[in-house]
Amino acid sequence: MPRLGSSKLYIIVSSVTIIVLTGAFVLGLMSANKMRDIISEQFNQQQLTIAQGVASDISDKFNFLKNELHTLNLSPSVQYLEVSWPNRLQITMASVKKFGTMEIGLIEARRQKIYRLNAKGHDQVAAAAVGQIECLRWASDRANQNKFFLKRVGANFPSLSRQNPYLLIGLPTYQVSLDESHPVASGEFVGCLYFLVDPSRLTKMYCQDIRSGQTGYAWVIDQQGNFLYHPEAGFIGKSAFEVREQRAPKISFAKINRIQKEKMLAGSEGCSWYWSGWHRGIVKKMKKFIAYAPIPLEGDNTRLVWSVAVVAPQTEVAGAVHGVYVRQFLLQGVVILIILLGGGVIIYYESRWSAALEQEVQRKTAALKQSTEELAKSEKLYKSLVESAEDAIINVDDEGKIISINRYGVKLFGYTPQGIIGKSIYEVFPGRAGRGIHHQIDEVFASHSGRRTTLQVVLGGKEYYFNLNFTPIRENHEIMSVLIIAHDITSSKKMEEQLYHTEKLASLGQLAAGVAHEINNPLAIILGFTDMLLEKAEADSQEHRILKTIERQGNNCKKIVENLMTFARTPEKVQYHTDINRNVAMVMEVVQNTLLTKKVKYHLQLAEGLPLVRGDAAQLQQVFLNLVTNAVNAMPQGGDLTITTGLNSTGDRVRIIFADTGEGIKQENLHKIYDPFFTTRKVGEGTGLGLSVSYAIVTKFDGTIECQSRTREEAGDQSGTTFTITLPVASPTDQELTTEDIYVSQDSDH
């Protein structure tokens, strides 16, 4: 068999080598392109997460503005246009100005005037042709009461002359609230209360600091496709479909225009790319990645959809893959050249290539190790943030089973970290709350979008209110699980209930004043004539006994009227400063004989050196006397009454505690004890105004009053009621206005 010549063998080997290397070159090119596509997709998904976060923040602040407008609309100062209306608008402006609110106003229909306050604090009353204002016509329809009007307005609105329109949020105003000057609500239509919000300021607040990669940024367009925010200040207020072409007419912007029209203006979210002509000072044609998310603004007359986009040039990810496949191509070219120069040269250069490859492996290994350490550090930081959060963060699957949960959630639900994993939502959130949460999880999987809700939950016998945020966790466009963030809003809910209770007391106070005034005059006549007839009737006669009964019942009515007048007078804002220990001592001097006859032992634990507190001595003594009287009535067989005073942990409030060993208050009655006329005593033994008056007095001086109680059925011999009052410490400069030496009377019925 003939042997191949060395030249032919060289050609064959070289040819085969070239073919193999060419195939490797092609495969390397394909793998590099695939790697670039994967990194690009991941980068765009990160941009989408940023866009969703910005959209959620802007939408939340829009809802916050609606809530502030609704709260302002309930103010009597606004409904009746009292002289204090500018002050009330100033209060609201202080909380909404930073979110782009430029003007708060009321378009008054009957007088055809606009009462407004701008962001600089200047108020103005101006006449206007209000009949031509669309929001007023809409608000005058009673079917739209308590509904929100939403529209972009510009020079067509009476107070505006600017080219870029504001966002008007309007709410119909009716005279439905009560105050001292308006004890009866007329229900008449007043006009339209509105906020004028600068969309550019609102969106800039959340977009200006956005960075995607090293140079990426965010921009926002409205429902007409006009820029609300863009890093290029000259773009704001202009059409996103036109301004780019005006700046770079040689570049086709068809793709981004199609994305804006078919996706962003339609309220969709997603990722894509487009051609641009500049980026942060670099002027040239370049490919950019874009991720976009909708910003829904809900009104009852219309629904506006803005869209936020996060963009970055392709070079943000190209550098990650460029170095790898360039080095690969150069290496393959060198190998081909070495093969063509001869077998001996191949061995020489092959050894050098091996050494270079080893160094490259070591460098890559070091880089990989560094990346792994950075990733581990990032995961540790993320886990630390999640574990340190003061919210319960729960990850559940499509069956509602818990995949993971942070430390706060484990502690809140009373499980161990290992014991709660795998539990169903029904087990963690009992009853109707569990069913509601599971329904929200099903909705997230079905709609592929997040959800928000507020639920009342009972955990360990304690009532909680949670604001729940449900966010889908995606992998390859499929929802793998749902992240639940449960924020405890129990304290804010209690503040809302306390505000409601205070407003109810104020309304009832006005009613009580009117009733007491109307009853007082005929009652005085009845008692006067009764006294005259008693002087004429014989002492032991039937007529004398009947008249004494009339006098006794009349005096009972007189006591009720006096309590009603006291209840009506308490909202007066008068500020005094007094010594708590001295007031407690004076009250106990008055009641100590009563306590002795009722077999009640009292114990005083008064802290020395307490600072003065804000409050009127006479009124606070009335509160203390009411609580002591209630304690005595709760211990018909005798018992112990302990009164303790002292500072709280922060030293800015004085605490007064009244603790008895009486029969206690049933749990179903605890939330009603401050209601006027509510009493558990027999008919004729009490008016039910004592705690209502006490509550009004304490809250008038910025104090608090709380009650804890256990009945004999619940605690046996450990039953009893504890009232805790806290009052703010008086400032040193005001302590000269102290009220002392107030006489305590026990004549009135508490």
C-alpha angles and dihedrals in degrees: 000000000000118000122234116248118250091247092052091045089049089051093048094046092044092048093049090046092049091049092049093046091046089053090048089049091053093046090047090052091049093047091048090052091048091050090049091052092050094049090046091052092049091047091051091049088055089051089050091054089052091049091049090051093050091047091050092049094050092046091050092051090049089054089047089056090050091052092049090050091050091049092049090049090062093058115111088213089066099036093052096030092233120185088262094063093107091054092050091049090048090057092053093042090057090062100040104036094085089058093061101274106152101173140015117198148158120220101210111208103197099048092032092229136131119225107197144165123199129212091263090063096253114140125201140177113209136172117242142172090254093174089074094053110104098207091055092051089050093046093050089068103094089212087071095057111136091010126121124240116208129189143137109245132184135156089346089072116085097238098042134081100159126119097224107067126234126226111251117207110189135184128186113248122215131173097252104127128086133222138156093282094044109038091165123052113227094197090218122154111253106176141267123315112206147180120212106209125190103223091200093058092045095050094040090059091065102028107044095076097042114123124182109192109327102318108014120121142182134246134182132213129191129228091279092052096254120142113254091177134008132154086238099076091201090064096060112109093013130108114272088212094058112026095067093053090047090055098042109018094170093064123079112232094181094120097052090043089053091049091050094047102039100032116017099039088044090060097249128140127215149106134273142133138248143178120266135179102217145016127191096331097326109116114199140095110283141162116247133194116225133193120183138186132184125249106207116202110193122208129164092236097042145351120236121199120198122180132216121206129195113201136182134169120260089245088076088075102020092076090059093063103023096078094050101054094036090058089045093053093046092049092052091050091051091050091051091051091049092052091052092052094059146278096277092051088048092060092047096049092038089062091049090048090051090052091047090047091052091051089048090050090050091049092047090046090052090047091047090049091050091048090048091051091048090048091049090048090049092049090048091050091048091049090047091052092048093045092046095049117116089221129080107251112194131177115202135178128230091278092056094251118145114250097175139351135185127243095261092055093049091052093044095053094041099239135123117253091250096039097057098051109100093019118133122245086241089063095048097041106038127210125348093354091061092050091049093050093047089051090053090050090053089049092053092051091046099045099032089224136102127263137207128200143154121230138182111228133182112214122176091347092305124113118234135179116211132192102213124201117192115198124179117234108214133199119182090348091305124110107240098174144343125249113216119197111191113195116193109232096165094118094051090049090053090050089053090051091049090051090050091049092050092050090048091052090050091053093046089048090061090048091048092052092053094046093047093050093050093047097043098069099052089040091057090052092050093051092044095054090042090056091050092050092048089059090055098042122086114254098241099033126116089242091055092052092048091049091049088053090051090048093049094049091044091054089050088055089047090055091051090050091049090052090048090052090048090050091051094048099051098084090070107119102231119150125208136157125225147166111261097200091051092051092048091049092050092051092049091051088058098046102035093097091049090050090051093052091046091051092241117147115208128202123197118205101177118172114227125237096023114169121240118272133214108262147092112269095218094049094044090049087053089054092049091047091051091052093046091048091050090049092052092049089051091057105055091160093045130260145160128305117192122191117192130182130187147123123284122243094271095046095230098103137048115225123211117189126193111191124178135178095225134129095287132222122278115248093239089059099046095088091051102049094097093050113111115256093011111133138152093205125102121277110280095019098088143008098218091234101101098088092036090056091043092051091050093049095049095046091046089066092047091259133135133227123197133179132208120180142170123193126219089253089058103038108012110206090001092067123125146111130260123197116193120195124187124191128185118253113250117247115251093244092055100046092095088074092072120150113214141161094040113168115235117218125196096190098099124079113251 
